[in-house]
Amino acid sequence: MSSTRADLPAPRWLVHLLRSTPVPIPWARAVRAAIALAVPIAIGFALDELVLGALVSSGALPTVLADAAGPYRYRAVRLAGAAFAAVVGFGLGLLTGGNPAFSIPLVVAVSAVSALISAAGNNASIAALQLFVFTVLGTGQHSVGTDSELALACFAGGAVWGLLVALVGWTVHATSPERQAVAQVFIELAALHSAQDEATALAARQQLTASMNTAYDRLLNARSWLSGRDVTYRKLLNLLSAATPAVEACVAMVNAGLRAPRDVIEYFTDVATAVLANGPLPDPPRGEHPDPAITALYHGLAKINTEQERQRRERVTFRARVREWLGLLSSGPLTWIAALRLTLCVTLAELVSLVVPVDRSYWITLTVGIVLKPDFGSVFGRAILRGLGTIVGVGIGAAVLGIGTQGIGLVLLVGLFAAGAAIGKVRNYGILSAFVTPLIIVQMDLTAGGDWPLVLARLVDTVIGCVIVLVFGYLLWPGSRRPRVGGRLADVAETVGHYVETGLSAADTPQERTERSRNRRRAYRGLADLRTAFQQLVVEPSPAGRQAAAWWPAIVALEQLTDAVTAVVVTVEHGARPPAADDVRLITEGLGELAAAVREQRDPAGVDLPAAEELSDIADQLENAFDAVRGPDLTRSRFTFRRRG
């Protein structure tokens, strides 16, 4: 039977592009966003000062867009930086008075500066985006009719209000984010052993890796700030560190196709409950089992309730961070190339906005800057999602203006849009765009007497901005469609090689055991980052997207190889003889050859692999990784490995 066109599957890149990230809905963040943005609008209506209320609401918007999960101090630094940058940008935009002779050079200069600032780290990147966005919005406020000093004061007041709403829980839930992060590790351990099939187990293992990375990041960041003086953070970090042997044993068991007994799964959930409630930890189950992997798990559980002190990580000074940022700027051209691309497209957007027959067409530049942000993933994917989301958002905004919603109805709609933006931020960029668009229409355009033509012009502006990005920032920009996963794949292969070298060797001193644990975390963190890079690039219909999809089996093979290494490490830690040094060397050399072949864009050469039984799973997964990098060449034999006995 022939297939009809309707039976054909959707393109790979489109399926990945429209897929929503399967994360829990951040209800608390959604409620905070609704309060932060809707309350100023309500007060503005009550005082018959809608314009000022909208400006205050606009000032709170940066804290909603920049909010993220994490410790309160981390969020305070992140949100304060974003709010301050937004206030500075809005003030600079107001100073231009809407005069193109001043606004165009300013916006172009700010775009270049924001791209360079983004290289300083995640928080700096968020602040740089807010600086650019609100500089552009500030240049479009000349027609509102409000005094510039008053407008800036209202905007700054809104920024302070947004910070208060976001951080008010600090007074009563200071350690709650850290507790949740540590508890999540034990929840994921229970989920790992409750998986009913291999695919579910693989997904659970990836969630476990993500939760471990998150917990360590939050606690190490908190302790570096507190200089190790806070008892609560110290206990949580010690608990997480003590759980590492149990985590490794769990990974080894699942890799061998085993599941923990029911009492172990219940223990993991009881530990998570105790951590969240700040109560005493339950006693771990004890037992012996014929299988050494399960015995290793019981031994690991016995270490969880011990007070093992972990050495504190030294705090990185502000001066050191600045030196690192300057080093990044001087070490290579990538940051400067990203800045040049953003600056070029912003310049084109500003020039096009001069000829578009719509007043305040700053949305063209706004779209270009948001889509082309240099560290936010696929330019193609963000341009498409931005366009689709804006079409929906403009429809919503047009309905708000067309119906003439006022009073409590508009306040409720603003709250709904704000909550939707907070949810869309973690689920899908298109959802975020669909809710942010009517928000900005209400805050920036409604106060200027917006009507149907003005709202529909936002759709035209967004389409023009997306076209500029796709043509000049993607299709015509050199190297934009060139595969970029290879370098990351090679780096991770080498990181896994370091883990193999330290993990499969005897560790007789505490320092050696600590180094082994650190290399394990580096390997799993690198794999998690590699998976993120894949998800960013697979949404492109370019060679980069196709290569990301083609190399996906190699990523999976590296993940499974690392799990197999962990399984052997667990047996070594519980008395088994370490593999022979020559066999370990063959594995590390194989990973080195894999990394070199990916970097040099050639087929991997044939390598020797150990024939030792305890390393058979590792060798098999290394063969799979080599085959994935070679690709499906059926004209020659792909199996050029030699097992050394």
Rosetta blueprint (number, residue, H / E / L):
1 M L
2 S L
3 S L
4 T L
5 R H
6 A H
7 D H
8 L L
9 P L
10 A L
11 P L
12 R H
13 W H
14 L H
15 V H
16 H H
17 L H
18 L H
19 R L
20 S L
21 T L
22 P L
23 V L
24 P L
25 I L
26 P L
27 W H
28 A H
29 R H
30 A H
31 V H
32 R H
33 A H
34 A H
35 I H
36 A H
37 L H
38 A H
39 V H
40 P H
41 I H
42 A H
43 I H
44 G H
45 F H
46 A H
47 L L
48 D L
49 E L
50 L H
51 V H
52 L H
53 G H
54 A H
55 L H
56 V H
57 S H
58 S H
59 G H
60 A H
61 L H
62 P H
63 T H
64 V H
65 L H
66 A H
67 D L
68 A L
69 A L
70 G L
71 P L
72 Y H
73 R H
74 Y H
75 R H
76 A H
77 V H
78 R H
79 L H
80 A H
81 G H
82 A H
83 A H
84 F H
85 A H
86 A H
87 V H
88 V H
89 G H
90 F H
91 G H
92 L H
93 G H
94 L H
95 L H
96 T L
97 G L
98 G L
99 N L
100 P H
101 A H
102 F H
103 S H
104 I H
105 P H
106 L H
107 V H
108 V H
109 A H
110 V H
111 S H
112 A H
113 V H
114 S H
115 A H
116 L H
117 I H
118 S H
119 A H
120 A H
121 G L
122 N H
123 N H
124 A H
125 S H
126 I H
127 A H
128 A H
129 L H
130 Q H
131 L H
132 F H
133 V H
134 F H
135 T H
136 V H
137 L H
138 G H
139 T H
140 G L
141 Q L
142 H L
143 S L
144 V L
145 G L
146 T L
147 D L
148 S H
149 E H
150 L H
151 A H
152 L H
153 A H
154 C H
155 F H
156 A H
157 G H
158 G H
159 A H
160 V H
161 W H
162 G H
163 L H
164 L H
165 V H
166 A H
167 L H
168 V H
169 G H
170 W H
171 T H
172 V L
173 H L
174 A L
175 T L
176 S H
177 P H
178 E H
179 R H
180 Q H
181 A H
182 V H
183 A H
184 Q H
185 V H
186 F H
187 I H
188 E H
189 L H
190 A H
191 A H
192 L H
193 H H
194 S H
195 A L
196 Q L
197 D L
198 E H
199 A H
200 T H
201 A H
202 L H
203 A H
204 A H
205 R H
206 Q H
207 Q H
208 L H
209 T H
210 A H
211 S H
212 M H
213 N H
214 T H
215 A H
216 Y H
217 D H
218 R H
219 L H
220 L H
221 N H
222 A H
223 R H
224 S H
225 W H
226 L H
227 S L
228 G L
229 R L
230 D L
231 V H
232 T H
233 Y H
234 R H
235 K H
236 L H
237 L H
238 N H
239 L H
240 L H
241 S H
242 A H
243 A L
244 T H
245 P H
246 A H
247 V H
248 E H
249 A H
250 C H
251 V H
252 A H
253 M H
254 V H
255 N H
256 A L
257 G L
258 L L
259 R L
260 A L
261 P L
262 R H
263 D H
264 V H
265 I H
266 E H
267 Y H
268 F H
269 T H
270 D H
271 V H
272 A H
273 T H
274 A H
275 V H
276 L H
277 A H
278 N L
279 G L
280 P L
281 L L
282 P L
283 D L
284 P L
285 P L
286 R L
287 G L
288 E L
289 H L
290 P L
291 D L
292 P H
293 A H
294 I H
295 T H
296 A H
297 L H
298 Y H
299 H H
300 G H
301 L H
302 A H
303 K L
304 I L
305 N L
306 T L
307 E L
308 Q L
309 E L
310 R L
311 Q L
312 R L
313 R L
314 E L
315 R L
316 V L
317 T L
318 F H
319 R H
320 A H
321 R H
322 V H
323 R H
324 E H
325 W H
326 L H
327 G H
328 L H
329 L H
330 S H
331 S H
332 G L
333 P L
334 L H
335 T H
336 W H
337 I H
338 A H
339 A H
340 L H
341 R H
342 L H
343 T H
344 L H
345 C H
346 V H
347 T H
348 L H
349 A H
350 E H
351 L H
352 V H
353 S H
354 L H
355 V H
356 V L
357 P L
358 V L
359 D L
360 R L
361 S L
362 Y L
363 W H
364 I H
365 T H
366 L H
367 T H
368 V H
369 G H
370 I H
371 V H
372 L L
373 K L
374 P L
375 D L
376 F L
377 G L
378 S L
379 V H
380 F H
381 G H
382 R H
383 A H
384 I H
385 L H
386 R H
387 G H
388 L H
389 G H
390 T H
391 I H
392 V H
393 G H
394 V H
395 G H
396 I H
397 G H
398 A H
399 A H
400 V H
401 L H
402 G H
403 I H
404 G L
405 T L
406 Q L
407 G H
408 I H
409 G H
410 L H
411 V H
412 L H
413 L H
414 V H
415 G H
416 L H
417 F H
418 A H
419 A H
420 G H
421 A H
422 A H
423 I H
424 G H
425 K H
426 V H
427 R H
428 N L
429 Y H
430 G H
431 I H
432 L H
433 S H
434 A H
435 F H
436 V H
437 T H
438 P H
439 L H
440 I H
441 I H
442 V H
443 Q H
444 M H
445 D H
446 L H
447 T H
448 A H
449 G L
450 G L
451 D L
452 W H
453 P H
454 L H
455 V H
456 L H
457 A H
458 R H
459 L H
460 V H
461 D H
462 T H
463 V H
464 I H
465 G H
466 C H
467 V H
468 I H
469 V H
470 L H
471 V H
472 F H
473 G H
474 Y H
475 L H
476 L L
477 W L
478 P L
479 G L
480 S L
481 R L
482 R L
483 P L
484 R L
485 V H
486 G H
487 G H
488 R H
489 L H
490 A H
491 D H
492 V H
493 A H
494 E H
495 T H
496 V H
497 G H
498 H H
499 Y H
500 V H
501 E H
502 T H
503 G H
504 L L
505 S L
506 A L
507 A L
508 D L
509 T L
510 P H
511 Q H
512 E H
513 R H
514 T H
515 E H
516 R H
517 S H
518 R H
519 N H
520 R H
521 R H
522 R H
523 A H
524 Y H
525 R H
526 G H
527 L H
528 A H
529 D H
530 L H
531 R H
532 T H
533 A H
534 F H
535 Q H
536 Q H
537 L H
538 V L
539 V L
540 E L
541 P L
542 S L
543 P H
544 A H
545 G H
546 R H
547 Q H
548 A H
549 A H
550 A H
551 W L
552 W H
553 P H
554 A H
555 I H
556 V H
557 A H
558 L H
559 E H
560 Q H
561 L H
562 T H
563 D H
564 A H
565 V H
566 T H
567 A H
568 V H
569 V H
570 V H
571 T H
572 V H
573 E H
574 H L
575 G L
576 A L
577 R L
578 P L
579 P L
580 A L
581 A H
582 D H
583 D H
584 V H
585 R H
586 L H
587 I H
588 T H
589 E H
590 G H
591 L H
592 G H
593 E H
594 L H
595 A H
596 A H
597 A H
598 V H
599 R H
600 E H
601 Q L
602 R L
603 D L
604 P L
605 A L
606 G L
607 V L
608 D E
609 L E
610 P E
611 A L
612 A L
613 E H
614 E H
615 L H
616 S H
617 D H
618 I H
619 A H
620 D H
621 Q H
622 L H
623 E H
624 N H
625 A H
626 F H
627 D H
628 A H
629 V H
630 R H
631 G L
632 P L
633 D L
634 L L
635 T L
636 R L
637 S L
638 R L
639 F L
640 T L
641 F L
642 R E
643 R E
644 R E
645 G L
